[in-house]
């Protein structure tokens, strides 16, 4: 049996990861109101990431009968505080000031769904230590960075010049980019013909 694979995400980074792994897949971005899921959230950051990934996978799965849908999400946590996407340059600068010289965790979750049911879920927690950043470095980075960093938690992208902001990264590279790719590939090997 060959399984039809659908990426329930509009993320160019997640798309590129699957393409680079040689997977054949379709893209169907979810129609999930993330703010509604986050509103009044009282659980921890890892559970929030899982709830968002689950909501995305299940929503797309309802439109894609028979397909295996990949839903993924990521939440940045610093000392128990959950960060949202900065939304603009000022927000990105504020995030970078808060993260500078400290270690934060990216709570990453991936959910696989088929026919409206979760068939697999995994979580990871890479830790990233940002170096101390003088204001001039923050401004220089944001001046050169694409506006897409405003739509990323933390206000940085490690897959570009943002990697220079860090002293240490502890965790899987793909997990840091928002999709536990090696776990996904292992599940596909065990459960579907590639």
Buried (B, 14 or more C-beta within 10 A) or exposed (E): EEBBBBBBBEBEBBBEBBEEBEBEBEBBEBEBEBEEBBEEBEEBBBBBBBBBBBBBBBBBBEBBEEBBBBBBBBBBBBEEEBBEBBEEBEBBBBBBEBBBEEBBBBBBBBBBBBEBEBBBBBBBBBBBBBEEBEEEBBBEBBEEBEEEBBBBBBBBBBEEBBEEBBEEBEBBEBBBBBBBBEBBBEBBEEEEEE
